[in-house]
Amino acid sequence: MLRKFLRKDFDKWMIPVYNPAKFIPIRGEGSTIWDQNGKDYIDFTGGIAVNVLGHAHPLLKEALEKQLDNLWHIGNGYTNEPILKLARKLIDSTFADRVFFCNSGAEANETALKLARKVAKDKFGKHKNNILSFKNSFHGRTLFTVATGGKSEYSKHFGPLPKKIKHALFNDINSVSKLINENTCAVIIEPIQGEGGVIPADISFLKELRNLCDKYRVILIFDEVQTGIGRTGLLYAYMHYGVIPDILTSAKGLGGGFPIGAVLAKKELALMMTVGTHGNTYGGNPLAGAVASEVLELIKKDKIIDGVKERHMWINSHLNKINNGLHIFKEIRGVGLLIGAVLDEKLAGQANKINILASECGVMVLVAGNNVIRFTPALNISKKEIDIGMERFAKACKLISK
Ligand SMILES: Cc1ncc(COP(=O)(O)O)c(C=O)c1O
């Protein structure tokens, strides 16, 4: 028999791009996780905004098991029923009328950017190839997406990078006006910057951005990898803003824990990608299709999105209560179940330390940079789990403020 695996094995065997927590989770149910020693943790991370229906949801498990008995993988030489069902559901629920499937958020953004470059070149000529993104943004870890993202620490080691990418200031339309022109083919933006610190775009900013894109015939891409699938209290965040993008990328919550990415587009753009211009091996596989379809089904049937606002209020009232006693946050911001607690100056740079203390106290949280504690729990997290998790988080906050 193999010996028990230990956290230190990670340091011996893995390429060290991560520094995972000291404990190893082995089981999850709802929003509770158990580690190898039987200690339980309340999960406010949702697997980084992924497990929208919590861990081990019985009906998602059933959907996966049913598909496992039939067809796992078939390759893109054939289509399959589960993925067609999912495509139909996404089209029926959004502005889009064509979908492309892949395996992650980065791949979805990579596809969207390639699509935009091709459409602009074919329609207007090869001068129209500039991409405009935003400082502090995050779009994934492929070479194109780290170059597009607004944090140089993710791209600086890997040059030469793809060219013709500029970065404007988020929520600053003057900065966009200075950089957008007839040579711009696409603007890519997160309606709420997630990794960058949980910063929502202003409605007026997104509206003016849409106008500028129309003026210069620029494709507007909304990266809804983190904000999608009900996280903000509507299926996609663009629905709050009343601003419709030309392309939307989705991943994370779409599979509820099973890897899948999707690019949603209007027909006139989508049809400029022809057979052979793009593809992948696993995208649109029947297992991912079956699970994601069930995620959308359950979210609708169980009215999961209707409960997001209430859960936002429960979490925020706990955070405010903690803050009234300890004064450790200078702002609590975010929408729905994408919440950021911004650390006060006196704790500047200590987000990771709080994260570690939190897990010692039995609650899992995320950070977004060095100064923001991020909460992205399952959309169906219970009141009891929130109360217990927040009591434990309050203990961690007391420890840090000592
Ligand atoms: C807004 C946004 N875009 C893209 C990505 C990349 O997604 P993935 O890690 O699935 O490649 C992330 C991941 O955190 C994200 O938050």
Ligand as a Chemical Component Dictionary entry (heavy atoms), coordinates in Angstrom:
data_LIG
# 
_chem_comp.id                   LIG 
_chem_comp.type                 NON-POLYMER 
_chem_comp.pdbx_formal_charge   0 
_chem_comp.three_letter_code    LIG 
# 
loop_
_chem_comp_atom.comp_id 
_chem_comp_atom.atom_id 
_chem_comp_atom.alt_atom_id 
_chem_comp_atom.type_symbol 
_chem_comp_atom.charge 
_chem_comp_atom.model_Cartn_x 
_chem_comp_atom.model_Cartn_y 
_chem_comp_atom.model_Cartn_z 
_chem_comp_atom.pdbx_ordinal 
LIG C1 C1 C 0 -11.466 37.101 -14.913 1  
LIG C2 C2 C 0 -10.660 35.874 -15.154 2  
LIG N1 N1 N 0 -10.314 35.551 -16.406 3  
LIG C3 C3 C 0 -9.608  34.450 -16.681 4  
LIG C4 C4 C 0 -9.189  33.605 -15.695 5  
LIG C5 C5 C 0 -8.378  32.381 -16.027 6  
LIG O1 O1 O 0 -9.156  31.260 -15.901 7  
LIG P1 P1 P 0 -8.444  29.816 -15.823 8  
LIG O2 O2 O 0 -7.656  29.807 -14.562 9  
LIG O3 O3 O 0 -9.592  28.853 -15.839 10 
LIG O4 O4 O 0 -7.579  29.700 -17.027 11 
LIG C6 C6 C 0 -9.511  33.901 -14.364 12 
LIG C7 C7 C 0 -9.058  33.035 -13.261 13 
LIG O5 O5 O 0 -8.964  33.399 -12.133 14 
LIG C8 C8 C 0 -10.267 35.050 -14.093 15 
LIG O6 O6 O 0 -10.621 35.387 -12.842 16 
# 
loop_
_chem_comp_bond.comp_id 
_chem_comp_bond.atom_id_1 
_chem_comp_bond.atom_id_2 
_chem_comp_bond.value_order 
_chem_comp_bond.pdbx_ordinal 
LIG C1 C2 SING 1  
LIG C2 N1 SING 2  
LIG C2 C8 DOUB 3  
LIG N1 C3 DOUB 4  
LIG C3 C4 SING 5  
LIG C4 C5 SING 6  
LIG C4 C6 DOUB 7  
LIG C5 O1 SING 8  
LIG O1 P1 SING 9  
LIG P1 O2 DOUB 10 
LIG P1 O3 SING 11 
LIG P1 O4 SING 12 
LIG C6 C7 SING 13 
LIG C6 C8 SING 14 
LIG C7 O5 DOUB 15 
LIG C8 O6 SING 16 
# 
